[in-house]
Structure formats: C-alpha cells, structure tokens
Amino acid sequence: CGRGRMTNESEEVVIGTVKSVDSKSMTAVITDTEGKDKKISITPFTRIHSCMQPQNRSRTQKLPPEMLTIGDLRKNEWVMIKFFDTETSIPSASKILVNRNSLSEKEQETINAK
C-alpha cells in the first residue's frame, strides 16, 4: 500500500471523537467538531492507524504507524477520517487516523495492558 492518494478517495475529511463502534455491522458513529453525529462504514479496505508514539520508541527510530482494527477503536478517542468516493448512504472510511494521546491515563493503561 503506497502513500499516494487513491483515485477512488474523496476529498472529504471528518475530525471528531468516537461515540460508538459496532463490530458486527462494521460501523461507527463519530461526533464531529460541530457536535453532529456521523455514521460511517468500515470495510476490509479501511486502513486504521494510531498516531500515538509507543513509550519504548526512540525519537530517531522510523517505524510505520501501528495498524489497528475496528475492535481497537475506543469511545472518546479523537480520529481523523478520509472516505472512499462512493454513492452509498453511509460513507465508507478509507483511512482512519486515531489519536490515542487524547485518552485519559486510565484508558491508555487499559490499552497498553493488552
């Protein structure tokens, strides 16, 4: 997977927090910065990455971002989402960048314990 823009990617970007996640239906609800809820679809082609730096990574070490799955998304995490350019009623996410630094210490400890 290259870093270039895919031809079927929309220019739309949503920034907000995770309100809920449904792994069975592969959907999530995101509350955007204006307080509006937006339901999104997560497909097998959706790439989910964490932008949180692991505690043991040195600043000079260049490693790829941590890959996540829909099951890793947590309520109240800040996310930035790009979408596939489709005509579906529920927009399909192409990329989700998760800011794990936005969670409380207790929430981060729970994730790190896994």
C-alpha positions as CSV (number, residue, x, y, z in Angstrom):
1,C,0.0,0.0,0.0
2,G,1.6,3.2,-1.1
3,R,1.2,6.6,0.5
4,G,-0.2,8.3,-2.6
5,R,-3.8,9.3,-3.0
6,M,-6.0,6.6,-4.3
7,T,-8.1,7.5,-7.3
8,N,-11.4,6.5,-5.6
9,E,-10.8,8.6,-2.4
10,S,-13.0,11.5,-1.6
11,E,-11.6,14.9,-0.5
12,E,-14.0,14.9,2.5
13,V,-12.3,14.7,5.9
14,V,-14.1,14.4,9.2
15,I,-12.4,15.1,12.5
16,G,-14.1,14.2,15.8
17,T,-14.4,11.7,18.6
18,V,-15.6,8.1,18.6
19,K,-19.1,7.9,20.0
20,S,-19.8,4.2,19.4
21,V,-18.5,1.2,17.5
22,D,-20.4,-1.8,16.2
23,S,-18.0,-4.6,15.1
24,K,-20.8,-6.8,13.8
25,S,-22.2,-4.3,11.4
26,M,-18.8,-2.8,10.8
27,T,-19.9,0.8,11.5
28,A,-19.0,3.5,13.9
29,V,-20.6,6.8,15.0
30,I,-18.3,9.8,15.1
31,T,-19.2,13.1,16.8
32,D,-17.6,15.8,14.6
33,T,-16.2,19.1,15.9
34,E,-19.5,20.8,15.4
35,G,-21.2,18.2,17.7
36,K,-23.0,16.4,14.9
37,D,-23.1,12.6,14.8
38,K,-22.0,10.9,11.6
39,K,-22.4,7.2,11.0
40,I,-19.5,5.6,9.0
41,S,-18.9,2.2,7.4
42,I,-15.6,0.4,7.9
43,T,-14.7,-2.0,5.2
44,P,-11.9,-4.6,4.8
45,F,-10.2,-1.9,2.7
46,T,-10.2,0.7,5.5
47,R,-6.8,1.4,6.9
48,I,-6.8,2.3,10.6
49,H,-3.6,3.7,12.1
50,S,-2.6,5.0,15.5
51,C,-0.6,8.2,15.7
52,M,0.4,7.5,19.4
53,Q,4.1,7.0,19.8
54,P,4.9,3.8,21.7
55,Q,6.6,4.5,25.0
56,N,9.7,2.5,24.1
57,R,10.3,4.0,20.7
58,S,13.3,6.3,20.3
59,R,12.8,9.7,18.5
60,T,15.2,8.7,15.8
61,Q,13.7,5.3,15.1
62,K,11.5,5.4,11.9
63,L,8.8,2.8,12.2
64,P,5.5,2.6,10.4
65,P,2.4,3.6,12.3
66,E,0.7,1.0,14.4
67,M,-2.1,-0.8,12.5
68,L,-5.4,-1.1,14.3
69,T,-8.7,-2.9,13.7
70,I,-12.3,-1.8,14.3
71,G,-12.2,-3.6,17.6
72,D,-9.3,-1.3,18.7
73,L,-11.4,1.9,18.4
74,R,-12.4,3.3,21.8
75,K,-15.1,5.7,22.8
76,N,-13.9,9.3,23.1
77,E,-10.8,8.8,21.0
78,W,-10.1,11.6,18.6
79,V,-10.0,10.5,15.0
80,M,-9.4,11.9,11.5
81,I,-11.2,10.1,8.7
82,K,-10.9,10.1,4.9
83,F,-13.6,8.4,2.8
84,F,-13.9,6.4,-0.4
85,D,-15.7,8.3,-3.1
86,T,-18.8,6.2,-3.2
87,E,-22.6,6.8,-3.7
88,T,-23.6,4.8,-0.6
89,S,-26.0,6.1,2.1
90,I,-23.4,5.5,4.8
91,P,-20.0,6.9,3.8
92,S,-17.2,4.3,3.7
93,A,-14.0,5.2,5.5
94,S,-10.8,4.7,3.5
95,K,-8.4,5.8,6.3
96,I,-8.8,6.4,10.0
97,L,-6.0,8.1,12.0
98,V,-6.5,7.5,15.7
99,N,-5.0,9.9,18.3
100,R,-4.5,7.6,21.3
101,N,-2.9,10.6,23.2
102,S,-6.3,12.1,23.6
103,L,-7.4,9.3,26.0
104,S,-7.2,9.6,29.8
105,E,-4.3,7.8,31.6
106,K,-6.6,5.1,32.8
107,E,-7.9,4.4,29.3
108,Q,-4.4,4.3,27.9
109,E,-3.3,1.9,30.7
110,T,-6.1,-0.5,29.7
111,I,-5.0,-0.4,26.0
112,N,-1.3,-0.9,26.9
113,A,-2.1,-3.9,29.2
114,K,-3.3,-5.8,26.1
